[in-house]
Amino acid sequence: MKKSLRMLLKKNSLTTLPGAFNPFTAKLIEANGFKGVYLSGAGLANSFGLTDTGIIGLKEFIETGSRIVKSINIPLLTDADTGFENIEETVKAYIQSGVSGLHIEDQVFPKRCGHLAGKEVVPKIEMVEKIKKAVAVRNAFDPEFLIIARTDARGAQNIAEKKQLEECIVRGNSYLEAGAEMIFPEALRSKEEFMTYRKEVQCYLLANMTEFGKSPFLTSKEFEEMGFNMVIFPVTLFRYSAGFINKALEKLKIDGNQKELVADMMTREEINNLLDYEPGFPG
């Protein structure tokens, strides 16, 4: 059966998607019982040793996304930044790669992390037209594919701060009318803002629960109670891994061997089991 985010939305009141940055991480997400996986632009860029400033493009997303899709039996949602050079070619390429859905944002290119200062949004009509083109391609090639529209109006420096939440709501409803099936309001500042957004935008909603950002720490249960349909943890696993790798390197440099690190490692057997490695072959 085709991996479908749409089916998850129909079956679940809330779907939690941890962010993977390679196929192995995606397999761990699946093995731990999650129903879907997310591929973050920030996580992917950082894993390449780059910043999340629009440096990586369609090629890198498709290569990594298609490898992840082949490694798991659950659907993959993928970041698509601002849609790259041609939104129609982007949607077509994502569908062909086996990804189950994407989100595009209304930032000015080159984009920035949605929780950093200095971002700007394009005119609303420009994003509306982009969504319409994306939906037309989706309808032609795969009606099951999910189109999600992200708005970065909250925190955009080209919108007055006191009007940002209102603009975020207006854009969400406009993007819904343009054909997007889920709205992703980025960088909301409080639980009250999330609740307000749920009240004012009547469709599937996605929340971003990133670290070191503008949004407070909220649980999946809280988002479910507010009526959100999907929550992503985009860079959590990458940042956690990076922190422990750094500590391991410091320990290795001091001790001169890895003996004290072994207790926290996945064993060779555990890794082989995750990868369905046949017994009897050399490890």
Secondary structure, DSSP 8 states (H G I E B T S, - for coil): ----HHHHHHH-S-EEEEEESSHHHHHHHHHTT-S-EEE-HHHHHHHTT--TTT-S-HHHHHHHHHHHHHH-SS-EEEE-TT--S-HHHHHHHHHHHT--EEEEE-B-SS---TTSTT--B--HHHHHHHHHHHHHHHHHH-TT-EEEEEE--TT-TTS-GGGHHHHHHHHHHHHHHTT-SEEEETT--SHHHHHHHHHH--SEEEEE--SSSSS----HHHHHHHT--EEEE-SHHHHHHHHHHHHHHHHHHHHSSSGGGGGGS--HHHHHHHTT--TTS--
